[in-house]
Structure formats: structure tokens, C-alpha cells
Amino acid sequence: MEIKKQNGGARAGAGRKPKADEIALIERLSPMDDIALEMLNIKIEQGDMQALKLFMEYRFGKPNMKIEHSGEVGIMWNETKTYDTHEKAD
């Protein structure tokens, strides 16, 4: 049996799953919506910060990350001395 090497192109199982598969999964999970929301509510009431974080991120979205900098560029300079300063250059 000869195994062919693929150089790019489509591969079995790669890429986004068909929309029909996604819809089927949503239909299977939908009966659990009320249970999941009730469990989330219980965890939030118990003070579970992970549950609260999950709720906030899905409800309001993740906050934008702010990156602050001083405007200075930090460059390290390490010069190795390769000659004697008392010698004259020819």
C-alpha cells in the first residue's frame, strides 16, 4: 500500500464542521438551557468568581485589553572591548 504525501489542499476532517452538524448539536443541547442557567445562577449566588466571570463575558463581552507604555525604548548595550585604549591606531 502506497502512502501519498499531501502538499497542501483539503484534508479529511479539516476545516469548519458543516452548519447542519452545528444545528444538530444546538438542538441536542437546547433542552438543558434552563438547567444550565439555574446552575449558573446558583454558582453566582454562592460567590463562584469563575461563574460570575463567565456570565459577564457572555453577557457584556470581554473587556478590551489596555497596553500602557512610557514611550521609552529600552535598549541594552553591551560593548566588548577589543583593543587597548592606550595603543595608537595605525
N, CA, C and O atoms as a GROMACS GRO file, in nm:
protein
  360
    1MET      N    1   0.085  -0.118   0.000
    1MET     CA    2   0.000   0.000   0.000
    1MET      C    3   0.089   0.124   0.000
    1MET      O    4   0.174   0.140   0.087
    2GLU      N    5   0.069   0.209  -0.095
    2GLU     CA    6   0.150   0.331  -0.108
    2GLU      C    7   0.081   0.448  -0.039
    2GLU      O    8  -0.038   0.473  -0.060
    3ILE      N    9   0.156   0.520   0.043
    3ILE     CA   10   0.102   0.637   0.112
    3ILE      C   11   0.149   0.760   0.038
    3ILE      O   12   0.269   0.783   0.021
    4LYS      N   13   0.053   0.839  -0.008
    4LYS     CA   14   0.086   0.962  -0.080
    4LYS      C   15   0.102   1.077   0.019
    4LYS      O   16   0.022   1.093   0.110
    5LYS      N   17   0.205   1.154  -0.001
    5LYS     CA   18   0.228   1.273   0.080
    5LYS      C   19   0.147   1.388   0.021
    5LYS      O   20   0.154   1.416  -0.099
    6GLN      N   21   0.069   1.454   0.106
    6GLN     CA   22  -0.009   1.568   0.060
    6GLN      C   23   0.069   1.696   0.080
    6GLN      O   24   0.129   1.717   0.186
    7ASN      N   25   0.069   1.779  -0.019
    7ASN     CA   26   0.135   1.910  -0.010
    7ASN      C   27   0.030   2.020  -0.017
    7ASN      O   28   0.016   2.086  -0.120
    8GLY      N   29  -0.042   2.038   0.089
    8GLY     CA   30  -0.145   2.141   0.091
    8GLY      C   31  -0.277   2.086   0.040
    8GLY      O   32  -0.290   1.967   0.012
    9GLY      N   33  -0.375   2.174   0.031
    9GLY     CA   34  -0.506   2.132  -0.016
    9GLY      C   35  -0.592   2.078   0.096
    9GLY      O   36  -0.554   2.082   0.213
   10ALA      N   37  -0.708   2.028   0.060
   10ALA     CA   38  -0.805   1.980   0.157
   10ALA      C   39  -0.757   1.851   0.223
   10ALA      O   40  -0.695   1.766   0.159
   11ARG      N   41  -0.786   1.837   0.351
   11ARG     CA   42  -0.754   1.716   0.426
   11ARG      C   43  -0.881   1.669   0.497
   11ARG      O   44  -0.964   1.749   0.539
   12ALA      N   45  -0.893   1.540   0.509
   12ALA     CA   46  -1.012   1.483   0.573
   12ALA      C   47  -1.023   1.533   0.717
   12ALA      O   48  -0.926   1.528   0.793
   13GLY      N   49  -1.141   1.580   0.754
   13GLY     CA   50  -1.166   1.625   0.890
   13GLY      C   51  -1.118   1.766   0.921
   13GLY      O   52  -1.140   1.815   1.031
   14ALA      N   53  -1.053   1.831   0.826
   14ALA     CA   54  -1.003   1.966   0.850
   14ALA      C   55  -1.111   2.069   0.819
   14ALA      O   56  -1.204   2.043   0.743
   15GLY      N   57  -1.096   2.185   0.878
   15GLY     CA   58  -1.187   2.295   0.848
   15GLY      C   59  -1.310   2.298   0.936
   15GLY      O   60  -1.326   2.216   1.026
   16ARG      N   61  -1.395   2.394   0.909
   16ARG     CA   62  -1.518   2.412   0.986
   16ARG      C   63  -1.616   2.299   0.959
   16ARG      O   64  -1.630   2.253   0.845
   17LYS      N   65  -1.683   2.255   1.065
   17LYS     CA   66  -1.782   2.150   1.051
   17LYS      C   67  -1.904   2.206   0.977
   17LYS      O   68  -1.930   2.327   0.982
   18PRO      N   69  -1.978   2.119   0.910
   18PRO     CA   70  -2.097   2.166   0.836
   18PRO      C   71  -2.199   2.232   0.929
   18PRO      O   72  -2.211   2.195   1.046
   19LYS      N   73  -2.271   2.328   0.876
   19LYS     CA   74  -2.373   2.401   0.952
   19LYS      C   75  -2.477   2.305   1.009
   19LYS      O   76  -2.528   2.326   1.120
   20ALA      N   77  -2.508   2.199   0.935
   20ALA     CA   78  -2.608   2.102   0.981
   20ALA      C   79  -2.562   2.035   1.110
   20ALA      O   80  -2.644   2.010   1.199
   21ASP      N   81  -2.432   2.005   1.122
   21ASP     CA   82  -2.379   1.945   1.246
   21ASP      C   83  -2.393   2.042   1.363
   21ASP      O   84  -2.429   2.002   1.474
   22GLU      N   85  -2.365   2.169   1.337
   22GLU     CA   86  -2.377   2.271   1.441
   22GLU      C   87  -2.522   2.284   1.489
   22GLU      O   88  -2.548   2.293   1.608
   23ILE      N   89  -2.614   2.286   1.394
   23ILE     CA   90  -2.757   2.298   1.427
   23ILE      C   91  -2.803   2.175   1.507
   23ILE      O   92  -2.879   2.188   1.602
   24ALA      N   93  -2.757   2.057   1.467
   24ALA     CA   94  -2.795   1.934   1.538
   24ALA      C   95  -2.745   1.936   1.683
   24ALA      O   96  -2.817   1.895   1.774
   25LEU      N   97  -2.623   1.985   1.704
   25LEU     CA   98  -2.570   1.993   1.840
   25LEU      C   99  -2.651   2.093   1.924
   25LEU      O  100  -2.682   2.064   2.039
   26ILE      N  101  -2.684   2.208   1.867
   26ILE     CA  102  -2.765   2.308   1.938
   26ILE      C  103  -2.900   2.248   1.977
   26ILE      O  104  -2.950   2.271   2.087
   27GLU      N  105  -2.960   2.173   1.886
   27GLU     CA  106  -3.090   2.110   1.914
   27GLU      C  107  -3.080   2.008   2.028
   27GLU      O  108  -3.172   1.995   2.109
   28ARG      N  109  -2.968   1.936   2.034
   28ARG     CA  110  -2.949   1.838   2.141
   28ARG      C  111  -2.927   1.906   2.275
   28ARG      O  112  -2.970   1.854   2.378
   29LEU      N  113  -2.862   2.021   2.275
   29LEU     CA  114  -2.831   2.091   2.400
   29LEU      C  115  -2.944   2.180   2.449
   29LEU      O  116  -2.951   2.210   2.568
   30SER      N  117  -3.032   2.222   2.362
   30SER     CA  118  -3.139   2.317   2.398
   30SER      C  119  -3.225   2.273   2.516
   30SER      O  120  -3.261   2.359   2.597
   31PRO      N  121  -3.260   2.145   2.531
   31PRO     CA  122  -3.342   2.106   2.647
   31PRO      C  123  -3.272   2.132   2.781
   31PRO      O  124  -3.337   2.137   2.885
   32MET      N  125  -3.139   2.148   2.778
   32MET     CA  126  -3.064   2.172   2.902
   32MET      C  127  -3.045   2.320   2.934
   32MET      O  128  -2.980   2.353   3.033
   33ASP      N  129  -3.099   2.408   2.852
   33ASP     CA  130  -3.080   2.552   2.872
   33ASP      C  131  -3.122   2.596   3.011
   33ASP      O  132  -3.046   2.664   3.081
   34ASP      N  133  -3.243   2.558   3.052
   34ASP     CA  134  -3.295   2.601   3.182
   34ASP      C  135  -3.210   2.548   3.297
   34ASP      O  136  -3.184   2.619   3.394
   35ILE      N  137  -3.166   2.422   3.286
   35ILE     CA  138  -3.083   2.361   3.390
   35ILE      C  139  -2.949   2.435   3.400
   35ILE      O  140  -2.903   2.468   3.509
   36ALA      N  141  -2.888   2.461   3.285
   36ALA     CA  142  -2.758   2.528   3.284
   36ALA      C  143  -2.768   2.669   3.342
   36ALA      O  144  -2.682   2.710   3.420
   37LEU      N  145  -2.872   2.742   3.307
   37LEU     CA  146  -2.890   2.878   3.360
   37LEU      C  147  -2.916   2.875   3.510
   37LEU      O  148  -2.868   2.962   3.583
   38GLU      N  149  -2.992   2.777   3.557
   38GLU     CA  150  -3.018   2.766   3.700
   38GLU      C  151  -2.889   2.734   3.776
   38GLU      O  152  -2.864   2.790   3.883
   39MET      N  153  -2.807   2.643   3.721
   39MET     CA  154  -2.679   2.609   3.786
   39MET      C  155  -2.586   2.730   3.787
   39MET      O  156  -2.516   2.755   3.885
   40LEU      N  157  -2.585   2.805   3.678
   40LEU     CA  158  -2.504   2.927   3.673
   40LEU      C  159  -2.551   3.025   3.780
   40LEU      O  160  -2.470   3.086   3.849
   41ASN      N  161  -2.683   3.040   3.794
   41ASN     CA  162  -2.739   3.128   3.896
   41ASN      C  163  -2.698   3.084   4.036
   41ASN      O  164  -2.661   3.167   4.119
   42ILE      N  165  -2.705   2.955   4.063
   42ILE     CA  166  -2.667   2.902   4.195
   42ILE      C  167  -2.520   2.933   4.224
   42ILE      O  168  -2.486   2.980   4.332
   43LYS      N  169  -2.434   2.906   4.125
   43LYS     CA  170  -2.290   2.929   4.144
   43LYS      C  171  -2.260   3.077   4.168
   43LYS      O  172  -2.178   3.111   4.252
   44ILE      N  173  -2.327   3.164   4.094
   44ILE     CA  174  -2.305   3.308   4.114
   44ILE      C  175  -2.350   3.349   4.253
   44ILE      O  176  -2.282   3.426   4.320
   45GLU      N  177  -2.466   3.298   4.297
   45GLU     CA  178  -2.515   3.329   4.432
   45GLU      C  179  -2.421   3.278   4.541
   45GLU      O  180  -2.414   3.335   4.650
   46GLN      N  181  -2.349   3.168   4.513
   46GLN     CA  182  -2.252   3.113   4.609
   46GLN      C  183  -2.121   3.191   4.608
   46GLN      O  184  -2.031   3.165   4.688
   47GLY      N  185  -2.109   3.286   4.517
   47GLY     CA  186  -1.988   3.367   4.511
   47GLY      C  187  -1.878   3.306   4.425
   47GLY      O  188  -1.761   3.345   4.438
   48ASP      N  189  -1.912   3.212   4.338
   48ASP     CA  190  -1.814   3.149   4.249
   48ASP      C  191  -1.771   3.252   4.144
   48ASP      O  192  -1.847   3.286   4.053
   49MET      N  193  -1.647   3.299   4.158
   49MET     CA  194  -1.598   3.405   4.071
   49MET      C  195  -1.584   3.359   3.926
   49MET      O  196  -1.602   3.439   3.834
   50GLN      N  197  -1.552   3.231   3.904
   50GLN     CA  198  -1.541   3.180   3.766
   50GLN      C  199  -1.677   3.185   3.697
   50GLN      O  200  -1.687   3.222   3.580
   51ALA      N  201  -1.783   3.149   3.770
   51ALA     CA  202  -1.917   3.153   3.714
   51ALA      C  203  -1.957   3.297   3.684
   51ALA      O  204  -2.018   3.325   3.580
   52LEU      N  205  -1.924   3.388   3.774
   52LEU     CA  206  -1.955   3.528   3.754
   52LEU      C  207  -1.879   3.583   3.633
   52LEU      O  208  -1.935   3.655   3.551
   53LYS      N  209  -1.752   3.548   3.623
   53LYS     CA  210  -1.670   3.592   3.509
   53LYS      C  211  -1.728   3.540   3.378
   53LYS      O  212  -1.739   3.614   3.280
   54LEU      N  213  -1.766   3.412   3.376
   54LEU     CA  214  -1.825   3.352   3.257
   54LEU      C  215  -1.952   3.427   3.217
   54LEU      O  216  -1.972   3.460   3.100
   55PHE      N  217  -2.038   3.454   3.314
   55PHE     CA  218  -2.162   3.526   3.286
   55PHE      C  219  -2.133   3.664   3.228
   55PHE      O  220  -2.191   3.703   3.127
   56MET      N  221  -2.043   3.738   3.292
   56MET     CA  222  -2.013   3.874   3.247
   56MET      C  223  -1.955   3.876   3.107
   56MET      O  224  -1.989   3.963   3.026
   57GLU      N  225  -1.866   3.781   3.077
   57GLU     CA  226  -1.805   3.777   2.944
   57GLU      C  227  -1.907   3.744   2.835
   57GLU      O  228  -1.900   3.799   2.725
   58TYR      N  229  -2.000   3.655   2.865
   58TYR     CA  230  -2.102   3.622   2.765
   58TYR      C  231  -2.208   3.732   2.755
   58TYR      O  232  -2.261   3.758   2.648
   59ARG      N  233  -2.237   3.795   2.866
   59ARG     CA  234  -2.342   3.899   2.868
   59ARG      C  235  -2.292   4.030   2.808
   59ARG      O  236  -2.364   4.094   2.730
   60PHE      N  237  -2.171   4.071   2.843
   60PHE     CA  238  -2.122   4.203   2.803
   60PHE      C  239  -1.999   4.198   2.712
   60PHE      O  240  -1.957   4.301   2.660
   61GLY      N  241  -1.942   4.080   2.694
   61GLY     CA  242  -1.821   4.066   2.613
   61GLY      C  243  -1.697   4.090   2.698
   61GLY      O  244  -1.703   4.150   2.805
   62LYS      N  245  -1.584   4.040   2.647
   62LYS     CA  246  -1.458   4.060   2.720
   62LYS      C  247  -1.416   4.205   2.708
   62LYS      O  248  -1.434   4.267   2.603
   63PRO      N  249  -1.362   4.260   2.815
   63PRO     CA  250  -1.315   4.399   2.806
   63PRO      C  251  -1.192   4.408   2.715
   63PRO      O  252  -1.116   4.312   2.701
   64ASN      N  253  -1.175   4.525   2.655
   64ASN     CA  254  -1.057   4.547   2.571
   64ASN      C  255  -0.933   4.552   2.659
   64ASN      O  256  -0.936   4.608   2.769
   65MET      N  257  -0.824   4.493   2.610
   65MET     CA  258  -0.700   4.494   2.686
   65MET      C  259  -0.629   4.627   2.658
   65MET      O  260  -0.611   4.666   2.543
   66LYS      N  261  -0.590   4.694   2.765
   66LYS     CA  262  -0.517   4.819   2.751
   66LYS      C  263  -0.369   4.792   2.773
   66LYS      O  264  -0.330   4.725   2.869
   67ILE      N  265  -0.288   4.844   2.684
   67ILE     CA  266  -0.144   4.831   2.697
   67ILE      C  267  -0.087   4.971   2.713
   67ILE      O  268  -0.101   5.055   2.625
   68GLU      N  269  -0.024   4.994   2.827
   68GLU     CA  270   0.035   5.125   2.853
   68GLU      C  271   0.186   5.114   2.845
   68GLU      O  272   0.246   5.015   2.886
   69HIS      N  273   0.246   5.219   2.792
   69HIS     CA  274   0.391   5.224   2.786
   69HIS      C  275   0.437   5.367   2.811
   69HIS      O  276   0.360   5.461   2.795
   70SER      N  277   0.562   5.381   2.849
   70SER     CA  278   0.614   5.513   2.884
   70SER      C  279   0.662   5.590   2.762
   70SER      O  280   0.694   5.708   2.772
   71GLY      N  281   0.668   5.525   2.648
   71GLY     CA  282   0.718   5.591   2.528
   71GLY      C  283   0.868   5.574   2.512
   71GLY      O  284   0.924   5.610   2.408
   72GLU      N  285   0.933   5.521   2.614
   72GLU     CA  286   1.077   5.500   2.607
   72GLU      C  287   1.105   5.361   2.551
   72GLU      O  288   1.030   5.266   2.575
   73VAL      N  289   1.212   5.352   2.478
   73VAL     CA  290   1.253   5.223   2.425
   73VAL      C  291   1.370   5.174   2.507
   73VAL      O  292   1.472   5.242   2.517
   74GLY      N  293   1.356   5.059   2.566
   74GLY     CA  294   1.463   5.005   2.649
   74GLY      C  295   1.560   4.924   2.565
   74GLY      O  296   1.527   4.815   2.518
   75ILE      N  297   1.680   4.976   2.547
   75ILE     CA  298   1.781   4.904   2.470
   75ILE      C  299   1.900   4.877   2.561
   75ILE      O  300   1.953   4.968   2.625
   76MET      N  301   1.940   4.753   2.567
   76MET     CA  302   2.057   4.716   2.645
   76MET      C  303   2.177   4.719   2.551
   76MET      O  304   2.172   4.662   2.441
   77TRP      N  305   2.283   4.783   2.592
   77TRP     CA  306   2.402   4.792   2.509
   77TRP      C  307   2.516   4.727   2.584
   77TRP      O  308   2.550   4.768   2.695
   78ASN      N  309   2.574   4.627   2.525
   78ASN     CA  310   2.684   4.556   2.588
   78ASN      C  311   2.800   4.555   2.489
   78ASN      O  312   2.803   4.474   2.397
   79GLU      N  313   2.896   4.646   2.509
   79GLU     CA  314   3.008   4.657   2.416
   79GLU      C  315   3.129   4.585   2.476
   79GLU      O  316   3.166   4.608   2.590
   80THR      N  317   3.187   4.501   2.397
   80THR     CA  318   3.305   4.429   2.440
   80THR      C  319   3.428   4.505   2.393
   80THR      O  320   3.440   4.541   2.276
   81LYS      N  321   3.518   4.528   2.482
   81LYS     CA  322   3.641   4.599   2.450
   81LYS      C  323   3.732   4.504   2.371
   81LYS      O  324   3.766   4.396   2.418
   82THR      N  325   3.770   4.548   2.252
   82THR     CA  326   3.852   4.461   2.167
   82THR      C  327   3.992   4.518   2.145
   82THR      O  328   4.072   4.458   2.073
   83TYR      N  329   4.023   4.633   2.206
   83TYR     CA  330   4.155   4.692   2.188
   83TYR      C  331   4.194   4.766   2.314
   83TYR      O  332   4.109   4.795   2.398
   84ASP      N  333   4.321   4.795   2.328
   84ASP     CA  334   4.371   4.869   2.444
   84ASP      C  335   4.360   5.016   2.413
   84ASP      O  336   4.406   5.059   2.308
   85THR      N  337   4.300   5.094   2.501
   85THR     CA  338   4.280   5.237   2.476
   85THR      C  339   4.411   5.315   2.471
   85THR      O  340   4.414   5.427   2.420
   86HIS      N  341   4.519   5.258   2.523
   86HIS     CA  342   4.648   5.328   2.524
   86HIS      C  343   4.728   5.303   2.395
   86HIS      O  344   4.829   5.370   2.373
   87GLU      N  345   4.685   5.209   2.313
   87GLU     CA  346   4.756   5.184   2.188
   87GLU      C  347   4.711   5.284   2.082
   87GLU      O  348   4.595   5.324   2.080
   88LYS      N  349   4.801   5.323   1.996
   88LYS     CA  350   4.767   5.411   1.885
   88LYS      C  351   4.719   5.328   1.769
   88LYS      O  352   4.771   5.220   1.742
   89ALA      N  353   4.621   5.378   1.702
   89ALA     CA  354   4.575   5.309   1.580
   89ALA      C  355   4.667   5.344   1.467
   89ALA      O  356   4.706   5.460   1.453
   90ASP      N  357   4.704   5.246   1.384
   90ASP     CA  358   4.793   5.270   1.268
   90ASP      C  359   4.716   5.328   1.153
   90ASP      O  360   4.775   5.355   1.048
   0.00000   0.00000   0.00000
